[in-house]
Amino acid sequence: MSDVAFYDFVRGPFLKLALFVFFIGIAYRFFRVVFLGLPKDYAKPKGNPYYMALKKIVIKPTMGWTFNEIFSRRAINFMGGFLFHLGFLGLTFLVPAHAFLWQEITGLPIPGVPNIVSDLLAYSALGSLIALTVHRALNPVLKLLTGKDEYLANFLIGAILFTGILATKWAGGGFYVWILSTHMFLADLLILYIPFSRLSHFVYYFLSVGFMGWNAGKRGVSF
Amino acid sequence: MIVESKEDIGQEEIQKFYDFCKKSINAEVAAYLEACVRCGICAEACLFYMGQNVSGSIDPFLTPAYKADLLREIYKENYTLLGRVKKLLGFGVKITSEDLREQIKLAFYTCTNCDRCTKACPMGIDTPRLVSIVRGALTYAGLTPKDLADATNLSVEKGSPLGVDIPTFLSRIEFISEEYEVDLPIDKKLSEYLYIPSSIELMKFPSSVAAAGKVLNKSGVNWTLSTIAHEATNFGLFAQSKEVTKEMLKRILDGAKELGVKYIIAPECGHAYQSMRFVAPNVFPEEWQFEVLNIVEFIDRAIKEGRLSIKKKVLKEIATLHDSCQIGRRGGVLREPRSVLNMLAENFKDSVVIPEHNICCGGGGGVLVIKDADYYRQKGFISKMTLFDKVGAKTVVCYCANCILALNKSSQELNRDYKFVSIVELVAEAIEEEEA
C-alpha cells in the first residue's frame, strides 16, 4: 500500500467506521445506564437538587483541590490530570489542522489556536501523560487499581501525541505522509477503542457527578 | 428478621451475596460503578488509609474504590454486553469464601460511610452508597459481623441495641429527671414536638438527655418523649437490613402518630437523623408526614426565632468542632453547630476551612461496636487527631453521642487527653448559668 492510499484509508473509510462505532458505542453505554431507572425519593429536599447537580457538573473536578493534604500528596494526579485534559482536549479541537477538520465535518467556523499555543498544549499533555503513567506504575494504590485498560489507553494516547508532534515538526523528508497517516490511524484506533474502555468516563461524568450533586442538594449540603 | 452472623461461608451464602448485589443496581449505582477512573484519590480522603499512612505503612486495600470492585464485577457481567459475553464464555466472576471474608473487612471494618471520599473524588462517586450495597448483600447472606449482628438483633427484640426496653427507658427517664432536676414529659398527647433520645445517651450520657430536656423546656415548645418511640438509633442502617430498618422506624412512626406530633427531633446521633430524615419517607411514603429536625438544627432555629438565647460563653479554652458525618456532610447540618458554638466558646477554632472536609470519628457506621475493627478505628483516630492538633485544641465539641463514645474510646486507648463534650450540654449549661 502506498503512503497516499494509506492516508486515504485512515482519513476516509476507517475514520467513518471508527466514528460510527464510537457514536453507537457511547450512546449504548449512556442509555444502558440511564434505562436502569431510579427509585422515587420521597424525602423532602433541604436544598435545590437541580441547581446543585448543575453546579457540581461545572466545578466537581476542582473540589478535590480544596483538600490541602490530599493535594499535597497527589499533586501529580491533580496537576497532571488538569494539564493532560487541557492539553488533550485543546489539541483535539483547536489545533489548526484539527480545527480545519472539525470545520469540514460540522460546517461551523472553528478558529485554530496559534502554533505556540498548540505546542504548549502538546508538550504539557505528553509530559503530564508520561508523569501520570509512571506514577500509576509506582504508587501502591494505583498499582492495585490499575489494569491493562489504563496502560493501553495511556500508550495509545501517548503515541498519538508523539506522532502528532512529530508530524507538526517534521523535517524527515519523504516520510511525512506516512507519519501523518500513522498519527491519524492511531487516532482512529483511539476513537474505536473509547466505547470499550474507561476512556468513556466523560459520558459517566455527567451522570455520576449529576447524581452526587443532586444528593448534595437534596440533603442541603453546599460543598 | 434476625440478622445472622455465620462462621462458615458456603455456596448458598455466595449466591445470596451475588443475587443481592445484582438486584441492587439502578441508574445511579451503575453510573458510580462505571465512572471510576482508577485515580485512587479517594484513598487519600479515607481516614483509615490516612491513619495507616501516618503510622508509616501503606495499605492500598483500604482504598474506597477498591471496596466496590467486587460489586463492579457483578454489575459488569449482568448489565454490560462485554461482561455478558465473558460470562457466557466461562470467564465470569468467581467468588470464593475468602473473597466474602475480605468484603466483610472492607465494608464493615474499614468504612464508616463518612462520605469524605465522595467529596474528593473528581468523578463524584458516592462510595458509601456502594459500600452500603455490599453491606446489605453480606447481611442478606447472613454474614454480618457478630458484634454488630448481636446489637442489631437486640434492638429488634428489646427495642434498643443496648437492651433498653420500655421499663428500663421509663426508669432511666425518671432517674435523669430527678438527678438533673429537669421536667421530661412522657407520652403527652397532642404535643407538637417528639424528642427521641438514643440509648447511648440514655445509658452512657444521661446528662445529654437532661440537657436536651432543659433546652426544649426553655424554648417553650410543647414537647414530649414517647414510650413506643423511645429509641432513635437504627442499627438496621449499619447492617443494611431493610427489615430491621423498617421495624425500628415503624416504632417511631407508631409513637409519633399516637401522640399526634408535627415535628420529630432527632438526638445527637448521626444515623438516627439519617434514618428519620432521609430514609423513613421512602419506607413509609404515605404515613411519614413529620418534619424531622436534628436537635442542633432545632436549637439554631429556636435562637433565630428568638425562643432561645445564648449570652454566656461557657467554654473559655481553645475548642474545636467535630462534625458528625451523617448529620453534617451527609445531612446538611454544618452551619448550625458552628453558629451555636460561636456563641458558646470564647476561643472556637475550626479545624477545617470547608466544614465538609472534616474527618470522621472512626466509629461511625457500626464500626464502634465491632471489636475486630478496633485496630482500624484507632488508625482512623490518628487521622482525626491531626485536625485537633492543628488548631491546638484539647476540647472538642461534638453533636453525636456515638462520635463522643468512639472518640473517647480511641483517645483513651492511645493515651491522649482530649476532652469531648456535647454541644447540647453546653447550650443547657449556658442557659443555666445565665438564669443563675
Interface residues (C-beta under 8 A of the other chain):
Chain A: Y28 R29 R32 V33 V34 F35 L36 G37 L38 P39 K40 D41 Y42 A43 K44 K46 G47 K56 K60 P61 M63 G64 T66 F67 E69 I70 R73 R74 N77 G81 N139 P140 V141 L142 K143 L144 L145 T146 G147 E150 F196 R198 H201 Y204 Y205 L207 S208 V209 F211 M212 G213 N215 K218 R219 G220 V221 S222 F223
Chain B: I25 N26 A27 E28 A30 A31 Y32 E34 A35 C36 V37 R38 C39 G40 I41 A43 E44 A45 Y49 M50 I58 P60 F61 T63 A65 Y66 Y79 T80 L81 L82 T118 K119 A120 C121 P122 M123 G124 I125 D126 R277 F278 V279 A280 P281 N282 P285 W288 E291 R329 R330 G331 G332 V333 L334 V353 I354 P355 E356 H357
